Amino acid sequence: MKKILLNENDIPRAWYNVLPDLPAPLPPPLNPGTGKPLTPDLLQPLFPDALIEQEMSPQRWIPIPEDVLNVYRLWRPTPLVRAERFEQALKTPARIYYKNESLSPAGSHKPNTAVPQAYYNMKEGVKRLATETGAGQWGSALAMACCFFGLKCLVYMVKCSFEQKPFRRSLMHLWGADVHPSPSATTQCGRAILAVDPHSPGSLGMAISEAVEVAAQNPDTKYSLGSVLNHVLMHQTVTGLETKKQLEMIGERPDVIVGCVGGGSNFAGLVLPFWPDKAEGRPMRFLAVEPAACPTISRGPYAYDFGDTAKLTPLLKMHTLGHGFVPPAFHSGGLRYHGMAPIVSALASHGAVEAAALRQNVCFEAAQLFARTEGIVPAPETSHALRAVVEEALAAKQSKQERVIVFLFSGHGHFDLNAYDAYLAGQLADDEYPQEKIAKALKDLPAV
């Protein structure tokens, strides 16, 4: 069977919250001023009460509001697809399946959380959402969601991506968002960064600082985050819950589940619903794939750190390269964050998540093969998952063993063709971040 399809009645009616099922309690976020666990009231300037409650909820299942389901129905459920032509090109005995999240109106998995975040803010009378975005998938998803629920949207887009990906900016503008390159002169944080480095390429940490500053200073504005936090990962579990049902329909069990990781939301959305099975002893591997230029899990310590450059956020226990880390301006803008989701970090620290750090060119090579066999152009972020899938498939070929590989096709690359032009012309840099620069960024970790 090529496509495993569900109908609208199969859309999950509740998100899966992994917190009660983790192997150990998740280390709490800390107040940077006192070093003590954060209390919910300190988050109220940034988030609506409903999302603060979800962030800390001990409940395993959180019902999805009907208004959110009605928007989900525009593209959910998404198909699980057997990549047979890709398998044949690799001459592998592995069976490869991908969950195609590129079919959302914004072209990525990001609307799975943008829609509920906009909904809960609307319900509590918020007028505007401020956010950051890397390559633009998150900014465009939130701009669309704000359209649906009558909110204004302010986006700080990492400057190098702002310049590399003009059509994602166009998409955000089409949906009514105001978009600024970050660092910008519109905030105190941005001006301070530009005073030190007028040519800064930007980072997600910088863009977060700008969006948080605006939200904290304007009572009609809240902050919205596209990855990292618990409630964001939970909203993304609709993908894994659907995938589980689709695999059960055809009698398949995954041997390895693969996803790219920047902040960790698309990867977590796919793998977390499978965590109870893995915890009970069912053999399967969770493989998180990151860029060699931003190797957060692979080379970052598991420590408390700020989520942003200007130190405006609470402290989170996570794998981190340091809140002052500024990665090279590579094309996978959604994978340039210095930290990893606390839930993903905790599972990695327990050995439940493996990490692989890959260079750009081999990832684009895998993406080109996928485009030529399956017909879909992957986003640069998705290409990292694809390269790991290739390596898993070739390992199965070498051992002559069947293997079921499932990965998340997190978004299409229609707005990333200049990156593919650079690859085809042999002009794509293969950055690997120097250890001395990582060590320098880590010197500023808070003493907790």
DAUR-V259640 format. One record per backbone hydrogen bond with DSSP energy under -0.5 kcal/mol. CO is the residue of the C=O (numbers start at 1). NH is the residue of the N-H. E is the energy in kcal/mol with one decimal. If there is no record, write none. Layout:
co = <CO CO>
nh = <NH NH>
e = <E E>
This chain:
co = <2 3 4 7 8 13 15 15 16 18 18 19 29 30 30 31 31 36 39 40 40 41 43 43 46 48 48 49 50 51 52 54 60 61 62 63 65 66 67 68 69 71 72 72 79 79 80 81 81 82 83 84 85 86 87 87 94 95 96 97 98 98 99 99 100 101 104 107 108 109 110 110 111 113 114 115 116 117 118 119 120 121 121 122 127 128 129 130 131 133 136 137 138 139 140 141 142 143 144 145 146 146 147 152 153 154 155 155 156 157 158 158 159 160 161 165 165 166 167 168 169 170 171 172 173 178 180 182 184 187 188 189 190 191 192 193 193 197 201 203 204 205 205 206 207 208 209 210 211 212 213 214 215 218 220 220 222 227 229 230 231 232 233 234 235 236 236 237 238 239 240 241 242 243 244 245 246 247 247 248 255 256 257 258 259 263 264 265 266 267 268 269 271 271 272 272 274 275 276 277 278 285 285 286 286 287 288 289 290 291 292 292 294 295 295 296 301 301 303 305 308 314 315 316 316 318 319 320 322 325 328 331 332 333 338 341 342 343 344 345 346 347 347 348 352 354 356 356 358 359 360 361 362 363 364 365 366 367 368 369 370 370 371 376 377 379 380 381 381 382 383 384 385 386 387 388 389 390 391 392 393 394 395 396 396 403 403 404 404 405 406 407 407 408 409 410 411 413 416 416 417 418 419 420 421 422 422 423 427 429 434 434 435 436 437 438 439 440 441 442 446>
nh = <82 5 80 10 11 64 17 62 18 21 22 22 38 32 315 34 35 31 42 43 44 44 46 47 223 51 52 53 54 55 56 57 17 63 15 65 69 70 71 72 73 74 75 76 81 100 4 83 98 84 87 88 89 90 91 92 96 405 83 407 81 100 101 409 103 104 107 412 111 112 113 114 115 117 118 119 120 121 122 123 124 124 126 125 152 222 154 224 156 158 140 141 142 143 144 145 146 147 148 149 150 151 150 129 178 131 157 180 133 182 161 162 163 164 165 168 169 170 171 172 173 174 175 177 176 155 157 159 187 191 192 193 194 195 196 196 197 200 160 207 208 209 309 210 211 212 213 214 215 216 217 218 218 221 127 128 130 229 233 234 235 236 237 237 238 239 240 241 242 243 244 245 246 247 248 249 250 250 252 251 285 406 287 408 289 341 268 269 270 271 272 240 274 275 275 276 278 279 280 282 281 257 287 288 354 259 356 261 358 294 295 433 296 299 300 300 303 320 318 316 311 307 30 305 318 303 340 301 325 327 330 333 335 336 321 345 346 347 348 349 350 352 353 351 286 288 290 358 292 363 364 365 366 367 368 369 370 371 372 373 374 375 375 378 413 383 384 384 385 386 387 388 389 390 391 392 393 394 395 396 397 398 399 400 401 95 405 255 256 97 258 99 409 410 101 109 379 416 419 420 421 422 423 424 425 427 428 426 429 431 437 438 439 440 441 442 443 443 444 445 448>
e = <-3.4 -0.7 -1.8 -2.4 -1.4 -2.5 -0.6 -2.1 -0.7 -2.2 -0.6 -1.1 -2.9 -0.6 -2.4 -0.5 -3.4 -3.3 -1.6 -1.7 -0.6 -0.7 -1.7 -2.4 -2.6 -0.5 -1.9 -2.6 -1.9 -2.4 -1.2 -0.8 -3.2 -0.5 -2.7 -0.5 -2.3 -2.4 -1.0 -2.8 -2.1 -2.3 -2.1 -3.5 -0.5 -2.2 -3.3 -0.6 -2.6 -1.7 -2.3 -2.6 -2.0 -1.6 -0.9 -1.5 -0.6 -2.9 -2.9 -2.3 -2.7 -0.7 -1.3 -2.2 -0.7 -1.0 -1.6 -1.8 -0.5 -1.9 -1.6 -2.0 -2.1 -2.2 -2.5 -2.4 -2.7 -1.9 -2.5 -2.4 -1.0 -0.5 -2.3 -1.9 -2.5 -2.1 -2.9 -2.2 -2.5 -2.4 -2.4 -1.9 -2.7 -2.2 -2.2 -2.4 -2.7 -1.6 -1.7 -1.3 -0.5 -2.5 -0.9 -2.2 -2.6 -2.4 -0.7 -2.7 -2.0 -2.8 -0.7 -2.6 -2.0 -2.0 -2.8 -0.8 -1.1 -2.0 -2.0 -2.1 -2.7 -2.7 -1.7 -2.5 -1.9 -3.3 -3.0 -2.8 -0.5 -2.4 -2.1 -1.9 -2.5 -1.8 -1.0 -0.5 -2.6 -1.9 -2.5 -2.3 -2.6 -1.8 -1.4 -2.0 -2.2 -3.0 -2.3 -2.0 -2.3 -2.7 -1.4 -0.8 -0.6 -2.1 -1.9 -1.7 -2.6 -2.4 -2.0 -2.5 -2.0 -1.5 -0.5 -1.4 -1.1 -2.0 -0.6 -2.7 -1.9 -2.3 -2.5 -1.7 -2.4 -2.6 -2.2 -1.7 -0.9 -0.7 -2.4 -0.9 -2.0 -2.3 -3.0 -1.5 -2.5 -1.9 -2.2 -2.5 -1.4 -2.5 -2.6 -1.5 -1.8 -0.6 -1.6 -0.5 -2.0 -3.1 -1.3 -2.2 -1.5 -3.0 -0.6 -0.6 -3.0 -2.0 -2.1 -2.6 -2.6 -1.3 -0.5 -1.4 -1.9 -2.6 -0.5 -1.3 -1.0 -2.0 -2.4 -2.7 -0.7 -0.7 -2.2 -1.9 -0.8 -2.5 -1.5 -0.6 -2.2 -0.5 -1.7 -2.1 -2.4 -1.0 -2.0 -3.1 -2.6 -2.2 -2.4 -2.4 -1.2 -2.6 -0.8 -1.6 -0.5 -3.2 -2.9 -0.5 -2.9 -1.1 -2.5 -2.1 -1.7 -2.2 -2.5 -1.9 -2.2 -2.6 -2.2 -1.2 -3.4 -0.8 -0.7 -0.7 -2.8 -1.7 -0.6 -1.4 -0.7 -2.2 -2.2 -1.7 -2.2 -2.5 -2.2 -2.3 -2.8 -2.6 -1.8 -1.8 -1.8 -2.5 -2.1 -1.0 -1.9 -2.9 -0.7 -2.6 -1.7 -2.9 -2.9 -2.2 -0.6 -1.4 -1.8 -1.6 -2.4 -2.0 -1.0 -1.3 -2.5 -2.0 -2.1 -2.9 -1.7 -3.2 -0.6 -1.6 -0.6 -0.6 -0.6 -1.7 -2.8 -1.8 -2.2 -2.1 -0.8 -0.7 -1.1 -1.7 -1.3>
